[in-house]
Amino acid sequence: MAGTDYSSYLRIDELLNLQHPLTEGAHDEMLFVVIHQAYELWFKLILHELDYAVTELEAGRPQGAMAPLHRAVRVDELLIAQLRVLETLTPEGFLEFRDPLKPASGLQSGQFRAIEVLGGFDGATPAGTSPLSDHDQAELRRRAGLPTLYSALCASLRGYGFDAPDGNSAELRERRLDALAALYRDHATPERAVLHRVCELFLDHDEAIARWRFHHTLMAAREIGSRPGTGGGGVAYLDSTIARRFFPELWEVRNRL
Ligand code: HEM
C-alpha cells in the first residue's frame, strides 16, 4: 500500500548520519554531540513557537499567543531537564575529547542568540570570543528589525486600551508599569484574563531560561572547574549571565501591587 513512509518523511537516515565525534575511542563524545544537536532541534521549535506568538500579539490576538507560548515553556523545561543527562559526563571523560573542540562553544549557537533577540537582547557575543557564522549573523540582523516578544505584548495591550507605549525613556517605562499594574490588579474580565495569562507565560519563559543559565553554569563548573571554556569565556563569564532577564518590567510590576 502506497503512503507516507516513517523513515523517509522524517529523514531518519540523514539524521542518524549527522553524528561525527572527532576523537576515536572517546566513548562519551557521542553523548556530547547528540545532546547539542537535540538542543538545537528544541531551539528550532522554541523559535517557531515564539515567532508565532509574536505574530498573534502584533495582530491584537493575545488569545492566539497562549498555545505557542505554553508549548515554548514546556520545551524550556526540557532544556533544563536535559542538563541532568549531560551531568553523567565525568570531567575526565570530557577531557578525553575536549581539546580538539576548541574554539567551538555554545557561545556560537545562533539559535540561542535568536531566542535572546526575541527576548529583547542585542544578540551580541562577548568581546574577544569567536564570532558567529556569517549565516547566523545575517539571521540575527534580520531578526533585529522584527518586533520582540515584549514589544508585541505592548502592541496587544494597546489594542485593548492600555497605555503601553514602546520606548526606553524612564517616563515611557513608568507608563507601561502603571498599565501592567492595573492589569495585574484587575484581570477578571475574559479579555484582561487572557492578557494577564500571556504576561505570566512570558514570565514562565523568562524564569525557565534563567534557571537553564544557572544550571548550565553549575554543570560547566562540574565539568571544567575554573579552566577557560573552549570558547574562551569560562564559568566566570557564565556566572555573569545568571542575573539576565528578558522582561524586567514583568518582574518589577510585582513591586507595584
Ligand atoms: C560538557 C558540557 C558543557 C560545558 C563544559 C559547557 C561550558 C560552557 C562554557 C564555559 C561557556 C562559556 C563560553 C566558553 O568559555 O566557551 C558556555 C557557553 C554556552 N553554552 Fe555550554 N557547556 C556545555 C554544554 C552545553 C550544551 C549541551 C549546550 C546546549 C546548546 C550549551 C549551550 C551554551 C550556550 C548557549 C552558551 C552561551 C551562553 C551565553 O552566552 O549566555 N552548552 N558553555
Boltz pocket constraint, residues with backbone or C-beta under 6 A from the ligand:
constraints:
  - pocket:
      binder: B
      contacts: [[A, 32], [A, 35], [A, 36], [A, 39], [A, 40], [A, 86], [A, 89], [A, 94], [A, 104], [A, 105], [A, 106], [A, 107], [A, 108], [A, 109], [A, 112], [A, 216], [A, 219], [A, 220], [A, 223], [A, 224], [A, 227], [A, 228], [A, 229], [A, 230], [A, 231], [A, 232], [A, 233], [A, 234], [A, 235], [A, 237], [A, 238], [A, 241]]
      max_distance: 6.0
